Each structure stands twice: as structure tokens, then as C-alpha cells.
Amino acid sequence: MVFCGKQSESGLTLLEVMFILIVLGILGLIAAPRIEPVLARQRLASDAQKICWTLRDNRERSIASGSPQSVEFFLYGSSYRLLPNGTLCQLSGGISYDFISIPKNEHNRILLSYNILGTPSQGGTIALKNNFGDKKYIVITPVIGRVRVSDTPP
């Protein structure tokens, strides 16, 4: 397009691009503190579901294989171990156990075992928390072995 003998070019000047980047940076600084609690809640929900599915899988494995399966919880290590294979699973960063109401066994270990019928050794609750005070509860029902995740304590 030609105006008064000059050719017009479309596009943004360097000043306009810098202004846009500054505005986006300010918006990012405002939004960043609000995103962290959302991400922490998502990690908490994810870890609770992971433990729930691990316990369900262990129960099914004990029935299918005809051999007992166990999960050992480490209250102060924010981890748990699958037995008998020994796989160690770590909770996500910022997620820890609030409490575990599964009684310790004779060797002072927090161990949830499933027999060959899929019955848990005992019932109880595993409470997880994040750095912002949010909590999720994994509830194991004794005798039938139902495992569920709850937002409220049982």
C-alpha cells in the first residue's frame, strides 16, 4: 500500500513488543502466588489416588497370586514400600503424612498386609497433607478391604 509516496509496513515496533512483554511479566508475577496452592492441592490429590490404587492393586495381587502382599509405610520418610518386591515409592514434594492410624506390628513397623482372600490385616486411615494445610484421607475398611479417598476424616 502506498501513501504519499511511502510504502506502509505492517508489524510491531520494538517499543510495542517490549511493552507487551512488560505487561505479561507483571501479570505473571500477580498470578504466580495463586497458582502454587492449586498445584499443591493437585499433587495431594494425585498422591492420595496413587496410594489408593496401590492398595487396591496389592489386594487384587494377593488374591490372584495366592500369596500375601503388603505395603509398609514410613511415617517420617514420606514414603512407602511394596512388599515382597521391595519397590520404594516416594510422596511428591511438599506432601507428607499427617497421621497413619494403622497399628504397628510386633516389629514396630506400620505394615498393611492382605491375605490370599484379599482381607487386610487391619483397617485404618492414612492422612496426607500439603504445605498449605489441605488434607486427604485414605480409608481402609477392615474385613472387606475397601479402600477409598475422602476429603473429610472418617
Contact map, one row per residue, 1 for C-alpha under 8 A:
1110001100000000000000000000000000000000000000000000000000000000000000000000000000000000000000000000000000000000000000000000000000000000000000000000000000
1111111100000000000000000000000000000000000000000000000000000000000000000000000000000000000000000000000000000000000000000000000000000000000000000000000000
1111111100000000000000000000000000000000000000000000000000000000000000000000000000000000000000000000000000000000000000000000000000000000000000000000000000
0111110000000000000000000000000000000000000000000000000000000000000000000000000000000000000000000000000000000000000000000000000000000000000000000000000000
0111111000000000000000000000000000000000000000000000000000000000000000000000000000000000000000000000000000000000000000000000000000000000000000000000000000
0111111100000000000000000000000000000000000000000000000000000000000000000000000000000000000000000000000000000000000000000000000000000000000000000000000000
1110111110000000000000000000000000000000000000000000000000000000000000000000000000000000000000000000000000000000000000000000000000000000000000000000000000
1110011111000000000000000000000000000000000000000000000000000000000000000000000000000000000000000000000000000000000000000000000000000000000000000000000000
0000001111100000000000000000000000000000000000000000000000000000000000000000000000000000000000000000000000000000000000000000000000000000000000000000000000
0000000111110000000000000000000000000000000000000000000000000000000000000000000000000000000000000000000000000000000000000000000000000000000000000000000000
0000000011111000000000000000000000000000000000000000000000000000000000000000000000000000000000000000000000000000000000000000000000000000000000000000000000
0000000001111101100000000000000000000000000000000000000000000000000000000000000000000000000000000000000000000000000000000000000000000000000000000000000000
0000000000111111100000000000000000000000000000000000000000000000000000000000000000000000000000000000000000000000000000000000000000000000000000000000000000
0000000000011111110000000000000000000000000000000000000000000000000000000000000000000000000000000000000000000000000000000000000000000000000000000000000000
0000000000001111111000000000000000000000000000000000000000000000000000000000000000000000000000000000000000000000000000000000000000000000000000000000000000
0000000000011111111100000000000000000000000000000000000000000000000000000000000000000000000000000000000000000000000000000000000000000000000000000000000000
0000000000011111111110000000000000000000000000000000000000000000000000000000000000000000000000000000000000000000000000000000000000000000000000000000000000
0000000000000111111111000000000000000000000000000000000000000000000000000000000000000000000000000000000000000000000000000000000000000000000000000000000000
0000000000000011111111100000000000000000000000000000000000000000000000000000000000000000000000000000000000000000000000000000000000000000000000000000000000
0000000000000001111111110000000000000000000000000000000000000000000000000000000000000000000000000000000000000000000000000000000000000000000000000000000000
0000000000000000111111111000000000000000000000000000000000000000000000000000000000000000000000000000000000000000000000000000000000000000000000000000000000
0000000000000000011111111100000000000000000000000000000000000000000000000000000000000000000000000000000000000000000000000000000000000000000000000000000000
0000000000000000001111111110000000000000000000000000000000000000000000000000000000000000000000000000000000000000000000000000000000000000000000000000000000
0000000000000000000111111111000000000000000000000000000000000000000000000000000000000000000000000000000000000000000000000000000000000000000000000000000000
0000000000000000000011111111100000000000000000000000000000000000000000000000000000000000000000000000000000000000000000000000000000000000000000000000000000
0000000000000000000001111111110000000000000000000000000000000000000000000000000000000000000000000000000000000000000000000000000000000000000000000000000000
0000000000000000000000111111111000000000000000000000000000000000000000000000000000000000000000000000000000000000000000000000000000000000000000000000000000
0000000000000000000000011111111100000000000000000000000000000000000000000000000000000000000000000000000000000000000000000000000000000000000000000000000000
0000000000000000000000001111111110000000000000000000000000000000000000000000000000000000000000000000000000000000000000000000000000000000000000000000000000
0000000000000000000000000111111111000000000000000000000000000000000000000000000000000000000000000000000000000000000000000000000000000000000000000000000000
0000000000000000000000000011111111100000000000000000000000000000000000000000000000000000000000000000000000000000000000000000000000000000000000000000000000
0000000000000000000000000001111111110000000000000000000000000000000000000000000000000000000000000000000000000000000000000000000000000000000000000000000000
0000000000000000000000000000111111111000000000000000000000000000000000000000000000000000000000000000000000000000000000000000000000000000000000000000000000
0000000000000000000000000000011111111100000000000000000000000000000000000000000000000000000000000000000000000000000000000000000000000000000000000000000000
0000000000000000000000000000001111111110000000000000000000000000000000000000000000000000000000000000000000000000000000000000000000000000000000000000000000
0000000000000000000000000000000111111111000000000000000000000000000000000000000000000000000000000000000000000000000000000000000000000000000000000000000000
0000000000000000000000000000000011111111100000000000000000000000000000000000000000000000000000000000000000000000000000000000000000010000000000000000000000
0000000000000000000000000000000001111111110000000000000000000000000000000000000000000000000000000000000000000000000000000000000000000000000000000000000000
0000000000000000000000000000000000111111111000000000000000000000000000000000000000000000000000000000000000000000000000000000000000000000000000000000000000
0000000000000000000000000000000000011111111100000000000000000000000000000000000000000000000001000000000000000000000000000000000001110000000000000000000000
0000000000000000000000000000000000001111111110000000000000000000000000000000000000000000000000000000000000000000000000000000000001000100000000000000000000
0000000000000000000000000000000000000111111111000000000000000000000000000000000000000000000000000000000000000000000000000000000000000000000000000000000000
0000000000000000000000000000000000000011111111100000000000000000000000000000000000000000000100100000000000000000000000000000000000000000000000000000000000
0000000000000000000000000000000000000001111111110000000000000000000000000000000000000000000100100000000000000000000000000000000111000111000000000000000000
0000000000000000000000000000000000000000111111111000000000000000000000000000000000000000000000000000000000000000000000000000000000000001000000000000000000
0000000000000000000000000000000000000000011111111100000000000000000000000000000000000000000000000000000000000000000000000000000000000000000000000000000000
0000000000000000000000000000000000000000001111111110000000000000000000000000000000000000001100000000000000000000000000000000000000000000000000000000000000
0000000000000000000000000000000000000000000111111111000000000000000000000000000000000000000000000000000000000000000000000000000100000001110000000000100000
0000000000000000000000000000000000000000000011111111100000000000000000000000000000000000000000000000000000000000000000000000000000000000000000000000100000
0000000000000000000000000000000000000000000001111111110000000000000000000000000000000000000000000000000000000000000000000000000000000000000000000000000000
0000000000000000000000000000000000000000000000111111111000000000000000000000000000000000000000000000000000000000000000000000000000000000010000000000000000
0000000000000000000000000000000000000000000000011111111100000000000000000000000000000000000000000000000000000000000000000000000000000000010000000011100000
0000000000000000000000000000000000000000000000001111111110000000000000000000000000000000000000000000000000000000000000000000000000000000000000000000000000
0000000000000000000000000000000000000000000000000111111111000000000000000000000000000000000000000000000000000000000000000000000000000000000000000000000000
0000000000000000000000000000000000000000000000000011111111100000000000100000000000000000000000000000000000000000000000000000000000000000000000000010000000
0000000000000000000000000000000000000000000000000001111111110000000000000000000000000000000000000000000000000000000000000000000000000000000000000010000000
0000000000000000000000000000000000000000000000000000111111111000000000000000000000000000000000000000000000000000000000000000000000000000000000000000000000
0000000000000000000000000000000000000000000000000000011111111100000011100000000000000000000000000000000000000000010000000000000000000000000000000000000000
0000000000000000000000000000000000000000000000000000001111111110000010000000000000000000000000000000000000000000010001110000000000000000000000001000000000
0000000000000000000000000000000000000000000000000000000111111111000000000000000000000000000000000000000000000000000001000000000000000000000000000000000000
0000000000000000000000000000000000000000000000000000000011111111110010000000000000000000000000000000000000000000000000000000000000000000000000000000000000
0000000000000000000000000000000000000000000000000000000001111111111110000000000000000000000000000000000000000000011111000000000000000000000000000000000000
0000000000000000000000000000000000000000000000000000000000111111111000000000000000000000000000000000000000000000001111000000000000000000000000000000000000
0000000000000000000000000000000000000000000000000000000000011111110000000000000000000000000000000000000000000000000000000000000000000000000000000000000000
0000000000000000000000000000000000000000000000000000000000001111111000000000000000000000000000000000000000000000000100000000000000000000000000000000000000
0000000000000000000000000000000000000000000000000000000000001111111100000000000000000000000000000000000000000000000110000000000000000000000000000000000000
0000000000000000000000000000000000000000000000000000000000000110111110000000000000000000000000000000000000000000001100000000000000000000000000000000000000
0000000000000000000000000000000000000000000000000000000000000100011111000000000000000000000000000000000000000000111100000000000000000000000000000000000000
0000000000000000000000000000000000000000000000000000000001101100001111100000000001110000000000000000000000000000111000000000000000000000000000000000000000
0000000000000000000000000000000000000000000000000000000001000000000111110000000001110000000000000000000000000011110000000000000000000000000000000000000000
0000000000000000000000000000000000000000000000000000001001000000000011111000000111100000000000000000000000000011100000000000000000000000000000000000000000
0000000000000000000000000000000000000000000000000000000000000000000001111100000111100000000000000000000000001111000000000000000000000000000000000000000000
0000000000000000000000000000000000000000000000000000000000000000000000111110001110000000000000000000000000001110000000000000000000000000000000000000000000
0000000000000000000000000000000000000000000000000000000000000000000000011111111100000000000000000000000000000100000000000000000000000000000000000000000000
0000000000000000000000000000000000000000000000000000000000000000000000001111111000000000000000001011000000000000000000000000000000000000000000000000000000
0000000000000000000000000000000000000000000000000000000000000000000000000111110000000000000000001000000000000000000000000000000000000000000000000000000000
0000000000000000000000000000000000000000000000000000000000000000000000000111111000000000000000000000000000000000000000000000000000000000000000000000000000
0000000000000000000000000000000000000000000000000000000000000000000000000111111100000000011000111000000000000000000000000000000000000000000000000000000000
0000000000000000000000000000000000000000000000000000000000000000000000001110111110000001111000000000000000000000000000000000000000000000000000000000000000
0000000000000000000000000000000000000000000000000000000000000000000000111100011111000001110000000000000000000000000000000000000000000000000000000000000000
0000000000000000000000000000000000000000000000000000000000000000000000111000001111100111100000000000000000000000000000000000000000000000000000000000000000
0000000000000000000000000000000000000000000000000000000000000000000011110000000111111111100000000000000000000000000000000000000000000000000000000000000000
0000000000000000000000000000000000000000000000000000000000000000000011110000000011111110000000000000000000000000000000000000000000000000000000000000000000
0000000000000000000000000000000000000000000000000000000000000000000011000000000001111100000000000000000000000000000000000000000000000000000000000000000000
0000000000000000000000000000000000000000000000000000000000000000000000000000000001111110000000000000000000000000000000000000000000000000000000000000000000
0000000000000000000000000000000000000000000000000000000000000000000000000000000011111111000000000000000000000000000000000000000000000000000000000000000000
0000000000000000000000000000000000000000000000000000000000000000000000000000000011101111100000000000000000000000000000000000000000000000000000000000000000
0000000000000000000000000000000000000000000000000000000000000000000000000000001111000111110000000000000000000000000000000000000000000000000000000000000000
0000000000000000000000000000000000000000000000000000000000000000000000000000001111000011111000000000000000000000000000000000000000000000000000000000000000
0000000000000000000000000000000000000000000000000000000000000000000000000000011100000001111100000000000000000000000000000000000000000000000000000000000000
0000000000000000000000000000000000000000000000100000000000000000000000000000011000000000111110110000000000000000000000000000000000000000000000000000000000
0000000000000000000000000000000000000000001100100000000000000000000000000000000000000000011111100000000000000000000000000000000000000000000000000000000000
0000000000000000000000000000000000000000000000000000000000000000000000000000000000000000001111100000000000000000000000000000000000000000000000000000000000
0000000000000000000000000000000000000001000000000000000000000000000000000000000000000000000111110000000000000000000000000000000001100000000000000000000000
0000000000000000000000000000000000000000001100000000000000000000000000000000010000000000001111111000000000000000000000000000000111100000000000000000000000
0000000000000000000000000000000000000000000000000000000000000000000000000000010000000000001001111100000000000000000000000000000111000000000000000000000000
0000000000000000000000000000000000000000000000000000000000000000000000000011010000000000000000111111000000000000000000000000011110000000000000000000000000
0000000000000000000000000000000000000000000000000000000000000000000000000000000000000000000000011111000000000000000000000000011110000000000000000000000000
0000000000000000000000000000000000000000000000000000000000000000000000000010000000000000000000001111100000000000000000000000111100000000000000000000000000
0000000000000000000000000000000000000000000000000000000000000000000000000010000000000000000000001111110000000000000000000001111000000000000000000000000000
0000000000000000000000000000000000000000000000000000000000000000000000000000000000000000000000000011111000000000000000000001110000000000000000000000000000
0000000000000000000000000000000000000000000000000000000000000000000000000000000000000000000000000001111100000111000000000111110000000000000000000000000000
0000000000000000000000000000000000000000000000000000000000000000000000000000000000000000000000000000111110000100000000000101000000000000000000000000000000
0000000000000000000000000000000000000000000000000000000000000000000000000000000000000000000000000000011111111110000000000000000000000000000000000000000000
0000000000000000000000000000000000000000000000000000000000000000000000000000000000000000000000000000001111111110000000000000000000000000000000000000000000
0000000000000000000000000000000000000000000000000000000000000000000000000000000000000000000000000000000111111000000000000000000000000000000000000000000000
0000000000000000000000000000000000000000000000000000000000000000000000000000000000000000000000000000000111111000000000000000000000000000000000000000000000
0000000000000000000000000000000000000000000000000000000000000000000000000000000000000000000000000000000111111100000000000000000000000000000000000000000000
0000000000000000000000000000000000000000000000000000000000000000000000011000000000000000000000000000000111111110000000000000000000000000000000000000000000
0000000000000000000000000000000000000000000000000000000000000000000000011100000000000000000000000000011110011111000000000000000000000000000000000000000000
0000000000000000000000000000000000000000000000000000000000000000000001111000000000000000000000000000010110001111100000000000000000000000000000000000000000
0000000000000000000000000000000000000000000000000000000000000000000001110000000000000000000000000000010000000111110000011100000000000000000000000000000000
0000000000000000000000000000000000000000000000000000000000000000000111100000000000000000000000000000000000000011111000011100000000000000000000000000000000
0000000000000000000000000000000000000000000000000000000001100100000111000000000000000000000000000000000000000001111111111000000000000000000000000000000000
0000000000000000000000000000000000000000000000000000000000000110001110000000000000000000000000000000000000000000111111111000000000000000000000000000000000
0000000000000000000000000000000000000000000000000000000000000110111100000000000000000000000000000000000000000000011111100000000000000000000000000000000000
0000000000000000000000000000000000000000000000000000000000000110010000000000000000000000000000000000000000000000011111100000000000000000000000000000000000
0000000000000000000000000000000000000000000000000000000000110110000000000000000000000000000000000000000000000000011111110000000000000000000000011000000000
0000000000000000000000000000000000000000000000000000000000100000000000000000000000000000000000000000000000000000011111111000000000000000000001111000000000
0000000000000000000000000000000000000000000000000000000000100000000000000000000000000000000000000000000000000001111001111110000000000000000001111000000000
0000000000000000000000000000000000000000000000000000000000000000000000000000000000000000000000000000000000000001111000111110000000000000000001000000000000
0000000000000000000000000000000000000000000000000000000000000000000000000000000000000000000000000000011000000001100000011111000000000000000011100000000000
0000000000000000000000000000000000000000000000000000000000000000000000000000000000000000000000000000010000000000000000011111100000000000001111101000000000
0000000000000000000000000000000000000000000000000000000000000000000000000000000000000000000000000001111000000000000000000111110000000000001111000000000000
0000000000000000000000000000000000000000000000000000000000000000000000000000000000000000000000000011110000000000000000000011111000000000111100000000000001
0000000000000000000000000000000000000000000000000000000000000000000000000000000000000000000000001111110000000000000000000001111100000000111000000000000000
0000000000000000000000000000000000000000000000000000000000000000000000000000000000000000000000001111000000000000000000000000111110000011110000000000000000
0000000000000000000000000000000000000000000100010000000000000000000000000000000000000000000000111110000000000000000000000000011111000011100000000000000000
0000000000000000000000000000000000000000000100000000000000000000000000000000000000000000000000111100000000000000000000000000001111101111000000000000000000
0000000000000000000000000000000000000001100100000000000000000000000000000000000000000000000001110000000000000000000000000000000111111110000000000000000000
0000000000000000000000000000000000000001000000000000000000000000000000000000000000000000000001100000000000000000000000000000000011111100000000000000000000
0000000000000000000000000000000000001001000000000000000000000000000000000000000000000000000000000000000000000000000000000000000001111100000000000000000000
0000000000000000000000000000000000000000000000000000000000000000000000000000000000000000000000000000000000000000000000000000000011111110000000000000000000
0000000000000000000000000000000000000000100100000000000000000000000000000000000000000000000000000000000000000000000000000000000011111111000000000000000000
0000000000000000000000000000000000000000000100000000000000000000000000000000000000000000000000000000000000000000000000000000001111001111100000000000001000
0000000000000000000000000000000000000000000110010000000000000000000000000000000000000000000000000000000000000000000000000000001110000111110000000000111100
0000000000000000000000000000000000000000000000010000000000000000000000000000000000000000000000000000000000000000000000000000111100000011111000000000111111
0000000000000000000000000000000000000000000000010011000000000000000000000000000000000000000000000000000000000000000000000000111000000001111100000011110000
0000000000000000000000000000000000000000000000000000000000000000000000000000000000000000000000000000000000000000000000000011110000000000111110000111110001
0000000000000000000000000000000000000000000000000000000000000000000000000000000000000000000000000000000000000000000000000011100000000000011111001111000000
0000000000000000000000000000000000000000000000000000000000000000000000000000000000000000000000000000000000000000000000000111000000000000001111111110000000
0000000000000000000000000000000000000000000000000000000000000000000000000000000000000000000000000000000000000000000000111111000000000000000111111100000000
0000000000000000000000000000000000000000000000000000000000000000000000000000000000000000000000000000000000000000000000110110000000000000000011111000000000
0000000000000000000000000000000000000000000000000000000000000000000000000000000000000000000000000000000000000000000001110000000000000000000011111100000000
0000000000000000000000000000000000000000000000000000000000100000000000000000000000000000000000000000000000000000000001110010000000000000000111111110000000
0000000000000000000000000000000000000000000000000000000000000000000000000000000000000000000000000000000000000000000000000000000000000000001111011111000000
0000000000000000000000000000000000000000000000000001001100000000000000000000000000000000000000000000000000000000000000000000000000000000011110001111100000
0000000000000000000000000000000000000000000000000001000000000000000000000000000000000000000000000000000000000000000000000000000000000000011100000111110000
0000000000000000000000000000000000000000000000011001000000000000000000000000000000000000000000000000000000000000000000000000000000000001111000000011111000
0000000000000000000000000000000000000000000000000000000000000000000000000000000000000000000000000000000000000000000000000000000000000001111000000001111111
0000000000000000000000000000000000000000000000000000000000000000000000000000000000000000000000000000000000000000000000000000000000000011100000000000111110
0000000000000000000000000000000000000000000000000000000000000000000000000000000000000000000000000000000000000000000000000000000000000001100000000000011111
0000000000000000000000000000000000000000000000000000000000000000000000000000000000000000000000000000000000000000000000000000000000000000100000000000011111
0000000000000000000000000000000000000000000000000000000000000000000000000000000000000000000000000000000000000000000000000000100000000000101000000000010111
